Amino acid sequence: FSGDLGTSSLTGKPVVEMIAQHLPATLELCLSAIIIALIVGVTLGTVAAFRLGRLTDWLISGVSIICAAIPVYWLALLLILIFSMLLGIFPSSGQINLLYEIEPVTGFTLIDSLLSSDNHDLSAFYNALQHLLLPASALALLPTTEVIRLVRSSMGEVLRQNYIKAAFSRGLSPWSVLRRHALRNAIPPILPTISMQFNTIMTSAIIIEMIFEWPGLGRWLMSSIAGRDYVAIQAGLLTISAMLIAINIGTELFTNLLYPVKRKELYGQQG
């Protein structure tokens, strides 16, 4: 409660300062991965629900099942082999090119590259984005498959409701029905389950950070384990656990505020 988590036996620095130094990089990577998972997962899950039982649905479901079985470390190495070594499109390690001197303001490299006082235009931002895309994509694969499954199931149930059929009978376009009725009723019930994917992302982030040499909390934690820095290990695990608990509680509260049915269920249980 005092905020004193001890001193690292390897560096001699307060552990709190080291966590504050490495945590933003991990959050940037994990948030980018969850954004990719939500965009791709909700889109493909919605398409599969609208084409339920047809070829498109079978293809999306089949590919998502195959992707769910791919180990994250193998995918990360494969992406490096193809896009970094063979094609040379993306860098294979690090957070940004060392030629750019970015002053840390928020700790998020993408944001700091835009806030930097150096006259780099947007080249530093694009370079940071290139470094981020490969690890974030590898990290987002498994949560994306789960989001597809959840959205497909929830959206399929919503599309069978009478008010959706009534909306179509009034001549509304599929896009209007999706935007005005289907999404707002299909997404809120599965938000708590989707938030649990952040646990998977945080666990996989340790492997991704080691492979891509990403200077985040997971890589620092693994270095502390290798150096038997027990104070740093305790503090790192405590930070990750507290963050996951806070995210799950926050998502549950947000869902209850956003989704009236959840509030009704809560009041019913209290009664």
Contacts in CASP RR format, 6 or more apart in sequence:
PFRMAT RR
TARGET T0000
AUTHOR 0000-0000-0000
METHOD contacts of the structure
MODEL  1
FSGDLGTSSLTGKPVVEMIAQHLPATLELCLSAIIIALIVGVTLGTVAAF
RLGRLTDWLISGVSIICAAIPVYWLALLLILIFSMLLGIFPSSGQINLLY
EIEPVTGFTLIDSLLSSDNHDLSAFYNALQHLLLPASALALLPTTEVIRL
VRSSMGEVLRQNYIKAAFSRGLSPWSVLRRHALRNAIPPILPTISMQFNT
IMTSAIIIEMIFEWPGLGRWLMSSIAGRDYVAIQAGLLTISAMLIAINIG
TELFTNLLYPVKRKELYGQQG
3 16 0 8 1.000
4 14 0 8 1.000
4 16 0 8 1.000
5 14 0 8 1.000
5 15 0 8 1.000
5 16 0 8 1.000
5 19 0 8 1.000
5 231 0 8 1.000
5 234 0 8 1.000
5 235 0 8 1.000
5 238 0 8 1.000
6 14 0 8 1.000
6 15 0 8 1.000
6 16 0 8 1.000
6 231 0 8 1.000
6 235 0 8 1.000
7 13 0 8 1.000
7 14 0 8 1.000
7 15 0 8 1.000
7 231 0 8 1.000
8 14 0 8 1.000
8 15 0 8 1.000
8 18 0 8 1.000
8 224 0 8 1.000
8 229 0 8 1.000
8 231 0 8 1.000
8 232 0 8 1.000
9 228 0 8 1.000
9 229 0 8 1.000
9 230 0 8 1.000
9 231 0 8 1.000
9 232 0 8 1.000
10 223 0 8 1.000
10 224 0 8 1.000
10 227 0 8 1.000
10 229 0 8 1.000
10 232 0 8 1.000
11 18 0 8 1.000
15 231 0 8 1.000
15 232 0 8 1.000
15 235 0 8 1.000
15 236 0 8 1.000
16 235 0 8 1.000
18 220 0 8 1.000
18 232 0 8 1.000
19 217 0 8 1.000
19 235 0 8 1.000
19 236 0 8 1.000
19 239 0 8 1.000
22 215 0 8 1.000
22 216 0 8 1.000
22 217 0 8 1.000
22 218 0 8 1.000
22 219 0 8 1.000
22 220 0 8 1.000
23 216 0 8 1.000
23 217 0 8 1.000
23 239 0 8 1.000
24 106 0 8 1.000
24 107 0 8 1.000
24 108 0 8 1.000
25 95 0 8 1.000
25 107 0 8 1.000
25 109 0 8 1.000
25 214 0 8 1.000
25 215 0 8 1.000
25 216 0 8 1.000
25 217 0 8 1.000
26 202 0 8 1.000
26 205 0 8 1.000
26 209 0 8 1.000
26 214 0 8 1.000
26 216 0 8 1.000
26 217 0 8 1.000
26 218 0 8 1.000
27 108 0 8 1.000
28 107 0 8 1.000
28 108 0 8 1.000
28 109 0 8 1.000
28 110 0 8 1.000
28 132 0 8 1.000
29 132 0 8 1.000
29 135 0 8 1.000
29 136 0 8 1.000
29 139 0 8 1.000
29 205 0 8 1.000
29 208 0 8 1.000
29 209 0 8 1.000
29 214 0 8 1.000
29 216 0 8 1.000
30 139 0 8 1.000
30 198 0 8 1.000
30 201 0 8 1.000
30 202 0 8 1.000
30 205 0 8 1.000
32 132 0 8 1.000
32 136 0 8 1.000
32 140 0 8 1.000
33 136 0 8 1.000
33 137 0 8 1.000
33 139 0 8 1.000
33 140 0 8 1.000
33 143 0 8 1.000
33 201 0 8 1.000
33 205 0 8 1.000
34 140 0 8 1.000
34 143 0 8 1.000
34 197 0 8 1.000
34 198 0 8 1.000
34 201 0 8 1.000
36 136 0 8 1.000
36 137 0 8 1.000
36 140 0 8 1.000
36 144 0 8 1.000
37 140 0 8 1.000
37 143 0 8 1.000
37 144 0 8 1.000
37 147 0 8 1.000
37 197 0 8 1.000
37 201 0 8 1.000
38 147 0 8 1.000
38 194 0 8 1.000
40 140 0 8 1.000
40 144 0 8 1.000
40 147 0 8 1.000
40 148 0 8 1.000
41 144 0 8 1.000
41 147 0 8 1.000
41 148 0 8 1.000
41 151 0 8 1.000
42 147 0 8 1.000
42 151 0 8 1.000
42 187 0 8 1.000
44 60 0 8 1.000
44 64 0 8 1.000
44 144 0 8 1.000
44 148 0 8 1.000
44 151 0 8 1.000
45 60 0 8 1.000
45 147 0 8 1.000
45 148 0 8 1.000
45 151 0 8 1.000
45 152 0 8 1.000
45 155 0 8 1.000
46 151 0 8 1.000
46 152 0 8 1.000
46 155 0 8 1.000
46 178 0 8 1.000
46 182 0 8 1.000
46 183 0 8 1.000
47 56 0 8 1.000
47 60 0 8 1.000
48 56 0 8 1.000
48 57 0 8 1.000
48 60 0 8 1.000
48 61 0 8 1.000
48 148 0 8 1.000
48 152 0 8 1.000
49 57 0 8 1.000
49 151 0 8 1.000
49 152 0 8 1.000
49 155 0 8 1.000
49 156 0 8 1.000
49 159 0 8 1.000
49 186 0 8 1.000
50 155 0 8 1.000
50 159 0 8 1.000
50 174 0 8 1.000
50 178 0 8 1.000
51 57 0 8 1.000
52 152 0 8 1.000
52 156 0 8 1.000
52 159 0 8 1.000
57 152 0 8 1.000
60 148 0 8 1.000
60 152 0 8 1.000
61 148 0 8 1.000
61 149 0 8 1.000
61 152 0 8 1.000
64 144 0 8 1.000
64 145 0 8 1.000
64 148 0 8 1.000
64 149 0 8 1.000
65 145 0 8 1.000
67 141 0 8 1.000
67 142 0 8 1.000
67 144 0 8 1.000
67 145 0 8 1.000
68 142 0 8 1.000
68 145 0 8 1.000
68 146 0 8 1.000
70 141 0 8 1.000
72 138 0 8 1.000
72 139 0 8 1.000
72 141 0 8 1.000
72 142 0 8 1.000
72 204 0 8 1.000
72 207 0 8 1.000
72 208 0 8 1.000
73 207 0 8 1.000
73 211 0 8 1.000
75 138 0 8 1.000
75 141 0 8 1.000
76 134 0 8 1.000
76 135 0 8 1.000
76 138 0 8 1.000
76 207 0 8 1.000
76 208 0 8 1.000
76 211 0 8 1.000
76 212 0 8 1.000
77 211 0 8 1.000
79 134 0 8 1.000
79 137 0 8 1.000
79 138 0 8 1.000
80 92 0 8 1.000
80 134 0 8 1.000
80 211 0 8 1.000
80 212 0 8 1.000
83 89 0 8 1.000
83 90 0 8 1.000
83 134 0 8 1.000
84 90 0 8 1.000
84 91 0 8 1.000
84 92 0 8 1.000
84 134 0 8 1.000
85 92 0 8 1.000
89 130 0 8 1.000
90 130 0 8 1.000
90 131 0 8 1.000
90 133 0 8 1.000
90 134 0 8 1.000
91 97 0 8 1.000
91 130 0 8 1.000
91 131 0 8 1.000
91 134 0 8 1.000
92 134 0 8 1.000
92 212 0 8 1.000
93 212 0 8 1.000
93 213 0 8 1.000
93 214 0 8 1.000
94 131 0 8 1.000
94 212 0 8 1.000
94 213 0 8 1.000
94 214 0 8 1.000
94 215 0 8 1.000
95 109 0 8 1.000
95 128 0 8 1.000
95 131 0 8 1.000
95 132 0 8 1.000
95 214 0 8 1.000
95 215 0 8 1.000
96 102 0 8 1.000
96 109 0 8 1.000
96 113 0 8 1.000
96 124 0 8 1.000
96 127 0 8 1.000
96 128 0 8 1.000
96 131 0 8 1.000
97 127 0 8 1.000
97 131 0 8 1.000
100 113 0 8 1.000
100 116 0 8 1.000
100 118 0 8 1.000
100 120 0 8 1.000
100 123 0 8 1.000
100 124 0 8 1.000
100 127 0 8 1.000
101 116 0 8 1.000
101 118 0 8 1.000
102 109 0 8 1.000
102 112 0 8 1.000
102 113 0 8 1.000
102 116 0 8 1.000
102 118 0 8 1.000
102 124 0 8 1.000
102 128 0 8 1.000
103 112 0 8 1.000
103 115 0 8 1.000
103 116 0 8 1.000
103 117 0 8 1.000
104 112 0 8 1.000
105 111 0 8 1.000
105 112 0 8 1.000
105 115 0 8 1.000
106 112 0 8 1.000
106 115 0 8 1.000
109 128 0 8 1.000
109 131 0 8 1.000
109 132 0 8 1.000
110 125 0 8 1.000
110 128 0 8 1.000
110 129 0 8 1.000
110 132 0 8 1.000
113 120 0 8 1.000
113 124 0 8 1.000
113 125 0 8 1.000
113 127 0 8 1.000
113 128 0 8 1.000
114 122 0 8 1.000
114 125 0 8 1.000
116 124 0 8 1.000
118 124 0 8 1.000
134 212 0 8 1.000
135 208 0 8 1.000
135 209 0 8 1.000
135 211 0 8 1.000
135 212 0 8 1.000
135 214 0 8 1.000
138 208 0 8 1.000
139 201 0 8 1.000
139 204 0 8 1.000
139 205 0 8 1.000
139 208 0 8 1.000
140 201 0 8 1.000
142 197 0 8 1.000
142 200 0 8 1.000
142 204 0 8 1.000
143 197 0 8 1.000
143 200 0 8 1.000
143 201 0 8 1.000
146 194 0 8 1.000
146 197 0 8 1.000
146 200 0 8 1.000
147 194 0 8 1.000
147 197 0 8 1.000
150 190 0 8 1.000
150 193 0 8 1.000
150 194 0 8 1.000
151 186 0 8 1.000
151 187 0 8 1.000
151 190 0 8 1.000
154 186 0 8 1.000
154 187 0 8 1.000
154 189 0 8 1.000
154 190 0 8 1.000
155 182 0 8 1.000
155 186 0 8 1.000
156 186 0 8 1.000
157 186 0 8 1.000
158 164 0 8 1.000
158 181 0 8 1.000
158 182 0 8 1.000
158 185 0 8 1.000
158 186 0 8 1.000
159 182 0 8 1.000
161 185 0 8 1.000
163 181 0 8 1.000
164 177 0 8 1.000
164 181 0 8 1.000
164 182 0 8 1.000
167 176 0 8 1.000
167 177 0 8 1.000
167 180 0 8 1.000
167 181 0 8 1.000
168 174 0 8 1.000
168 177 0 8 1.000
172 180 0 8 1.000
188 255 0 8 1.000
188 258 0 8 1.000
188 259 0 8 1.000
188 262 0 8 1.000
189 255 0 8 1.000
189 259 0 8 1.000
189 261 0 8 1.000
189 262 0 8 1.000
191 251 0 8 1.000
191 254 0 8 1.000
191 255 0 8 1.000
191 258 0 8 1.000
191 259 0 8 1.000
192 248 0 8 1.000
192 251 0 8 1.000
192 252 0 8 1.000
192 255 0 8 1.000
194 251 0 8 1.000
195 247 0 8 1.000
195 248 0 8 1.000
195 251 0 8 1.000
195 252 0 8 1.000
196 248 0 8 1.000
198 244 0 8 1.000
198 247 0 8 1.000
198 248 0 8 1.000
199 244 0 8 1.000
202 240 0 8 1.000
202 243 0 8 1.000
202 244 0 8 1.000
205 218 0 8 1.000
206 218 0 8 1.000
206 219 0 8 1.000
206 221 0 8 1.000
206 222 0 8 1.000
208 214 0 8 1.000
209 215 0 8 1.000
209 216 0 8 1.000
209 217 0 8 1.000
209 218 0 8 1.000
209 219 0 8 1.000
209 222 0 8 1.000
210 218 0 8 1.000
210 219 0 8 1.000
210 222 0 8 1.000
213 219 0 8 1.000
217 236 0 8 1.000
217 239 0 8 1.000
217 240 0 8 1.000
220 232 0 8 1.000
221 232 0 8 1.000
221 233 0 8 1.000
221 236 0 8 1.000
221 237 0 8 1.000
221 240 0 8 1.000
224 232 0 8 1.000
224 233 0 8 1.000
224 236 0 8 1.000
225 233 0 8 1.000
255 262 0 8 1.000
256 262 0 8 1.000
256 263 0 8 1.000
256 266 0 8 1.000
257 263 0 8 1.000
END
